[in-house]
Amino acid sequence: MLEVTNVNVYDLKESVIACRNAMRTEPPQYTEEEFEKSLERAKKLVHATESSPMVKCHDNFLTGIRVSFDLKYTQYITKQFQRYHWFDYVSSSSMMHRLVKMDADGICNKYVSKTSVEQLQKDIDEYNEIASMEYYPGEGNPLAFELRDGTVLIAETKGDALYYAYMKCISDCPMGAELFVRVSTNYKQLQTIYHQRKDHKLKEDWGEFRKFVENLPYAKEFITG
């Protein structure tokens, strides 16, 4: 299930101080004193955004508070994260590159059926068996792959056999399979995600993400309300 680790927050103090720039005539000094002075202004700007039915940009300084973290996630939640424009995948593990080197039971979450795990592992084992062949076809008989609709594909070359075997692996991989990724985002985007997903039906995954957000510095003042 979803896990968030290795969290880092950047430019919180600087962004809070910058929230008063509209009222300045010269650049600020980034001191603790300036931060304390600016903090109350920052809270008011967030409250103004929450209270306004139309204008949602009073707290734009939140875009400057950047957050990076490692995220373990299931395939079914990927498209939901991709809806957010400032939720950037820095680099992730890859099903395309490494699925045939993975352990099916190890990458699937607790809700994936035993049958699905066994089928995926069978596909992975078949692929690796073909990959290990020194000569193909071993006895002059090319491998045949039967599809669900009854179509039979004859793999005349080892490359064809690996392709068909790989397509079985990637197609049988369940939505409950998990990957990991380094993510970069900001407080403003997390504010949007938090409020949109706080009552989501995927309560275990989004619930864990909410806990992560709630434990960020000044989360109550700037994100959760």
Backbone torsions as a table, in degrees:
resi	resn	phi	psi	omega
1	MET	NA	174.0	-173.9
2	LEU	-63.9	136.0	176.2
3	GLU	-139.3	141.9	176.5
4	VAL	-120.4	127.0	-179.4
5	THR	-140.2	171.9	174.7
6	ASN	51.5	55.7	-176.0
7	VAL	-86.5	134.1	173.4
8	ASN	-131.3	137.0	178.0
9	VAL	-115.3	133.2	-176.0
10	TYR	-123.9	145.1	170.3
11	ASP	61.7	29.3	176.5
12	LEU	-66.4	-52.4	-178.6
13	LYS	-60.7	-45.6	-177.4
14	GLU	-63.8	-39.2	-179.0
15	SER	-70.7	-38.1	177.2
16	VAL	-64.0	-43.8	177.9
17	ILE	-62.3	-39.6	-178.0
18	ALA	-67.9	-16.7	-177.6
19	CYS	-64.8	-15.1	178.9
20	ARG	-97.6	6.6	-174.5
21	ASN	-60.1	-30.8	-178.5
22	ALA	-63.1	-22.7	-177.9
23	MET	-102.6	6.6	-178.7
24	ARG	-101.0	157.8	174.9
25	THR	-109.1	-8.2	176.4
26	GLU	-149.9	160.8	-175.7
27	PRO	-58.7	149.2	-176.7
28	PRO	-79.6	165.5	169.6
29	GLN	-99.9	130.6	-175.2
30	TYR	-90.5	73.7	-178.1
31	THR	-113.6	166.2	176.8
32	GLU	-62.2	-36.6	178.6
33	GLU	-63.0	-43.8	178.7
34	GLU	-65.5	-36.2	178.9
35	PHE	-62.8	-46.4	-179.7
36	GLU	-62.5	-39.9	178.0
37	LYS	-64.6	-38.5	-174.8
38	SER	-80.7	-21.2	-174.7
39	LEU	-61.1	-43.0	179.6
40	GLU	-65.1	-38.7	175.9
41	ARG	-62.2	-42.1	179.7
42	ALA	-61.2	-43.7	179.3
43	LYS	-61.7	-40.2	-180.0
44	LYS	-65.8	-37.8	179.1
45	LEU	-66.4	-40.0	176.7
46	VAL	-64.4	-43.1	179.3
47	HIS	-64.0	-38.0	179.0
48	ALA	-64.1	-37.2	177.7
49	THR	-68.0	-42.9	179.5
50	GLU	-63.1	-34.8	-173.7
51	SER	-84.2	-20.4	-175.9
52	SER	-83.6	128.7	179.2
53	PRO	-73.4	-20.7	-174.1
54	MET	-119.9	-49.2	-173.9
55	VAL	-85.9	118.9	-175.2
56	LYS	-120.1	22.2	-174.6
57	CYS	-115.6	6.9	179.3
58	HIS	-58.5	-34.5	-176.4
59	ASP	-99.3	35.4	-177.5
60	ASN	-61.4	-19.3	178.1
61	PHE	-59.1	-21.5	-179.6
62	LEU	-63.6	-23.1	178.8
63	THR	-66.2	-20.9	-180.0
64	GLY	-82.3	-14.9	177.8
65	ILE	-87.7	101.7	-173.3
66	ARG	-94.5	145.8	-178.9
67	VAL	-131.5	132.6	174.1
68	SER	-124.9	144.5	-178.4
69	PHE	-162.7	162.5	173.0
70	ASP	-92.0	136.9	-177.5
71	LEU	-128.2	123.8	169.0
72	LYS	-98.1	128.8	-171.5
73	TYR	-146.3	157.4	177.4
74	THR	-92.8	159.9	-176.6
75	GLN	-62.4	-33.1	-175.6
76	TYR	-70.1	-17.6	-178.7
77	ILE	-95.7	-7.9	-176.6
78	THR	-56.7	-48.7	-176.7
79	LYS	-64.3	-28.7	178.2
80	GLN	-69.9	-41.0	176.3
81	PHE	-66.3	-33.8	-177.5
82	GLN	-69.8	-9.1	176.7
83	ARG	-71.8	-19.7	-172.8
84	TYR	-96.8	122.8	-171.3
85	HIS	-67.3	-36.5	-178.1
86	TRP	-104.2	40.3	175.8
87	PHE	-121.0	87.3	-168.6
88	ASP	-96.3	131.9	172.8
89	TYR	-82.1	113.2	179.4
90	VAL	-70.6	-52.4	175.6
91	SER	-166.4	140.4	-175.9
92	SER	-130.4	162.9	168.4
93	SER	-66.8	162.4	-169.4
94	SER	-132.5	121.8	172.0
95	MET	-65.2	-40.4	-176.7
96	MET	-60.8	-40.7	-175.8
97	HIS	-87.6	-32.9	-167.0
98	ARG	-123.9	2.0	-176.6
99	LEU	-55.7	-42.0	-175.6
100	VAL	-73.1	-5.8	175.6
101	LYS	-104.7	0.1	-176.4
102	MET	-93.3	159.4	174.4
103	ASP	-94.9	119.0	-173.9
104	ALA	-55.8	-45.5	-179.0
105	ASP	-65.8	-34.1	-177.2
106	GLY	-72.2	-29.0	-176.1
107	ILE	-95.6	-9.6	-176.7
108	CYS	-95.7	139.3	179.6
109	ASN	-75.4	176.3	-170.4
110	LYS	-67.5	-14.7	-177.6
111	TYR	-92.3	-8.4	177.3
112	VAL	-72.3	132.1	-177.1
113	SER	-67.4	153.6	178.0
114	LYS	-59.2	-37.7	179.9
115	THR	-62.4	-42.7	-179.9
116	SER	-65.8	-41.3	179.4
117	VAL	-63.7	-44.3	-179.2
118	GLU	-63.9	-39.7	179.4
119	GLN	-66.0	-43.7	178.6
120	LEU	-61.8	-43.6	179.3
121	GLN	-64.2	-37.6	176.9
122	LYS	-61.3	-43.1	178.2
123	ASP	-62.7	-44.2	-179.6
124	ILE	-63.1	-43.6	179.6
125	ASP	-63.3	-39.8	179.3
126	GLU	-63.6	-43.5	179.0
127	TYR	-59.9	-47.6	-176.8
128	ASN	-68.0	-30.4	175.8
129	GLU	-65.7	-42.7	177.7
130	ILE	-65.2	-43.1	-178.6
131	ALA	-61.1	-30.2	-176.9
132	SER	-83.4	-7.2	-178.8
133	MET	-65.5	127.8	177.3
134	GLU	-77.7	-36.5	179.1
135	TYR	-126.8	138.6	178.9
136	TYR	-135.2	137.0	-12.9
137	PRO	-75.6	147.3	-172.1
138	GLY	-56.9	-41.8	-177.4
139	GLU	-119.6	24.8	179.3
140	GLY	79.8	5.8	179.6
141	ASN	-113.0	105.7	-179.1
142	PRO	-63.0	149.8	179.8
143	LEU	-70.5	146.7	177.4
144	ALA	-115.6	136.9	179.7
145	PHE	-119.9	117.1	-179.6
146	GLU	-94.1	127.2	179.6
147	LEU	-88.6	168.7	-175.8
148	ARG	-60.7	-32.0	-178.6
149	ASP	-85.3	6.0	178.6
150	GLY	95.2	-10.2	177.2
151	THR	-63.5	138.3	178.7
152	VAL	-113.9	123.6	179.0
153	LEU	-103.0	125.6	179.1
154	ILE	-98.2	121.6	-179.4
155	ALA	-90.1	98.1	-177.1
156	GLU	-71.7	-27.5	-179.5
157	THR	-123.8	164.7	176.7
158	LYS	-63.5	-36.0	177.7
159	GLY	-61.4	-41.6	177.2
160	ASP	-63.6	-43.4	-178.8
161	ALA	-62.2	-42.9	178.4
162	LEU	-64.6	-38.7	179.0
163	TYR	-63.4	-49.2	-179.2
164	TYR	-63.6	-40.6	179.0
165	ALA	-65.8	-38.8	179.6
166	TYR	-67.2	-40.8	179.4
167	MET	-61.6	-32.0	174.5
168	LYS	-66.7	-42.2	179.7
169	CYS	-60.4	-54.3	-173.3
170	ILE	-69.1	-31.1	-179.0
171	SER	-77.2	-31.6	179.2
172	ASP	-86.9	-6.6	-179.8
173	CYS	-65.8	122.1	-174.0
174	PRO	-75.6	160.1	178.0
175	MET	-65.7	-18.2	178.8
176	GLY	-84.8	4.3	175.9
177	ALA	-72.4	143.6	-172.6
178	GLU	-111.9	141.7	173.5
179	LEU	-123.5	177.0	175.4
180	PHE	-135.1	152.2	-173.7
181	VAL	-153.3	150.2	169.7
182	ARG	-94.1	128.7	-174.2
183	VAL	-118.2	145.5	173.1
184	SER	-126.8	129.8	179.6
185	THR	-151.0	-162.1	179.9
186	ASN	-146.7	170.1	-175.5
187	TYR	-62.5	-36.3	-179.2
188	LYS	-64.6	-43.0	178.0
189	GLN	-67.3	-39.2	178.2
190	LEU	-65.2	-32.1	175.8
191	GLN	-61.7	-44.9	178.5
192	THR	-63.6	-49.0	-178.4
193	ILE	-60.4	-45.9	-176.7
194	TYR	-56.7	-49.2	-175.5
195	HIS	-75.6	-29.5	178.1
196	GLN	-74.9	-29.4	-171.9
197	ARG	-109.1	2.6	-172.2
198	LYS	-66.5	-22.8	177.9
199	ASP	-117.3	26.1	-175.8
200	HIS	-69.1	150.5	-178.3
201	LYS	-67.7	-22.3	174.5
202	LEU	-82.3	66.7	-166.9
203	LYS	-68.6	-28.1	178.3
204	GLU	-71.4	-47.3	-178.3
205	ASP	-68.4	-55.4	-178.8
206	TRP	-70.0	-27.4	175.8
207	GLY	-63.5	-41.0	177.9
208	GLU	-66.6	-37.7	178.4
209	PHE	-66.9	-38.8	177.9
210	ARG	-61.6	-41.6	179.3
211	LYS	-60.8	-41.6	177.4
212	PHE	-59.1	-47.3	-179.1
213	VAL	-63.4	-42.8	-177.7
214	GLU	-64.0	-21.0	-179.3
215	ASN	-96.8	4.5	176.3
216	LEU	-74.2	155.1	178.0
217	PRO	-59.1	131.3	179.2
218	TYR	58.7	29.5	-178.8
219	ALA	-61.8	-43.0	-177.6
220	LYS	-64.4	-40.5	-177.7
221	GLU	-72.9	-35.5	-170.4
222	PHE	-109.7	-21.6	-171.4
223	ILE	-121.7	-58.6	-168.9
224	THR	-83.7	-25.7	178.9
225	GLY	80.3	NA	NA
